[in-house]
Amino acid sequence: ADREDVDGIVITHGTDTMEETAYFLDLTVHTIKPVVLTGSMRPATAISADGPLNLLEAVQAASWPDLGKYGVVIVMNSTVHSARFVEKTDTTHADTFKGRQMGCLGYMQDGRPRLYQQPLRKHTWSSDLAAPKELPVVAIVYAYVGLTADDVRRLAQGKAGLVITGLGHGKMPEPVWQALQPLMEQGLVVVRAARALGGMVTPVPAYDGTVTADSLTPQKAKILLQLALAHTTDREKIQAIFDAY
């Protein structure tokens, strides 16, 4: 991105974790140049393989200078998605990447992106986050009926942070919450996200001391928590980072 002879960047990537790489780059690559990720849902040997068109449209998108204002994007299936909002929603179909309630940024048409909205959260050129050589270790816990306090204690051992994929509005079984509080007093940072397919997780008095993930998916909350912990361990400052990004 710092090279004068490079106007835009295209990264080919497996689709299973593309959204995570895109969001990490969205937070840590401080450039106004377009950064586009793309891949394929069908192999090159399949009927109607989607890789060639995805790659062509990713290059076309990256050649449009104004795209860099929108942060890192994924271009798949003729759709332009923000790294902040996008996620893979289908195991095999070509139309797998969606932006939940936020929607897509726009579409590829006539060899260029046609965009209709712009992310307001900090990213790329407006981001203050930097990637260290080693990221703090953070785990994700998926809440379900039958999750025990011992399950969570074991997973939290040796971790700097924990993302709870909570029930409803980031809720968790009461024994789990009771087990987490002494760990939080010892320095564990707990972020509440949700396993629901939409909505936000915001502060509630019942879970005072936790950080809320807003609309981030658990896997993206993990990435932001790792980068935040690399800068600070202060819970209020980490919450401010989640509110800004």
C-alpha angles and dihedrals in degrees: 000000000000094000115106092214092058117083099172142000131228120192121192111211143167110265098228094075100014093112091056095050090045092053093046090053090044088060101040111031104084102201139119090211118105115267114190130182123198141162141153138267094200126053120245089253093057127100108263094010108199099203100088095051092043090053093047093050092045089056091046090051093047090052090061104090097205091061089081090070089068097057126235112342140190116224112197133144091006090299128118115216132185114239088227095060108024127103138165109257106173131051098218114359120106092230093065106125115085137166098220111221093343094064127203128310092237145288142283110250131163092356099306140075118266106201130191107177140024131216113251097197118096116273144152106337093023096043122109095190121109129193116240121212088253124031122217112258114257128174133200122226119199112213117223140150105289099027107147134208090241091056090056095043091054093049093045093053111116093001127126092208144009130209113206113207090208137198117259109329093010095293125159136191111282095240089055091052091048090051093049098054098072089044089053090051087056091055106273110143112216122199120194115216129159138245089212117109095239147010134061135283110223134173121290127178092238091068100039112167097035127109118236122225097211106204097337118123114239093255092053092043087056092055094048091046091052092052092044092051089052087062103035144353094207108119096212092051090048090051089051089054091052090049092051100042 
